[in-house]
Amino acid sequence: MTVPEKPALSRLFRMQWEEAQNSYVLLYPEGMVNLNQSAAEILKRCDGKHSVPDMVAELEQAFDQRGLQDDVEEFLRAASERGWIS
């Protein structure tokens, strides 16, 4: 499955901080997905405005890391397959 050029969170899902879980969660009508920090940081940037290269550049700068392209694209492919992004 391909990753959208400018991914956006699907309308069926809502991401929010859940104090009880002490993490970000992805809410949908049938349940909830507990997100790790990396997943949350990527999904925060899935606003339909950021391109994948822009997202990677922001993440690499924010976390003082290099070489995140493959990991970000792999996560986005999985998120797309699950219907989290479009």
N, C-alpha and C positions, 0 to 999 in steps of 0.2 A: 504494500500500500504506500502511496506517495504522501508526502507531507505538504500541506497547503503552503503557498508562498508566504502568506501572512496569516498564520493560524489564529483562530479566535475560539474561545470557550463556547461550546455548544449551549444553546438556550435551555436545554434540558438539565443543565448542571449549574451549580452555584458554588463558588469557592469562598470559604470564610474561615476565620480563626475560631477554633473551638477550645475554649478555656478548659473544659473537662478533659479533653484529649491532649491538651498542651501542644497542639499542632494545627496546621491548616487541614481542612477536610473539604472534600468535594461532595456536595449534597445533590441528590437526585430523588425523584418521586419514590423509588423503591428502597432507598437506603442512603448509605454514606461510605465514602472511601477515605481512609486516613492517609494523608500524604506525608512523605518524608520531606525534609527541608529542600533537597534538590528538586523534587517534583514540584513543590509549591513555588519555588523561585522561577522555574521554567513556565509554569501555568500562569503566574502573575503577569508574564509578558505576552501571553496569548490574548491580545486585545484587538486583533485584526489590523493593527497599524504597524507592529514590529515585524520585519522580515526575519527569517531564520538567521541570516548572518548578523543582523542587528542584535538579535537576542543573544547569540553566542558572544558577540563583542561586549555587550553589557555584563553578561555573567562572568566572563573572563576578567573584566575590570573589577567588578564588585567583589570577587573572591580571589583576586590576584593569582589566577590560574591561567594556563595556556593549554591548548589542545582539547578544548571541550566540544568541538564541532561534532564528532562522531557520537559522543554520549548524548548530546542534546537531540540530534537527529534520531537516534535510536529511541529515546523516550517519546519524541513527538510522533514517530511511527506507531508506537504502542498506544499512545493516547488517541491517535486517529482511529486505529482499529477498534478501540473500546468506545468510540463515539464521543469522547470527551471534548475533542476539538474538531473544527471544520475549516 
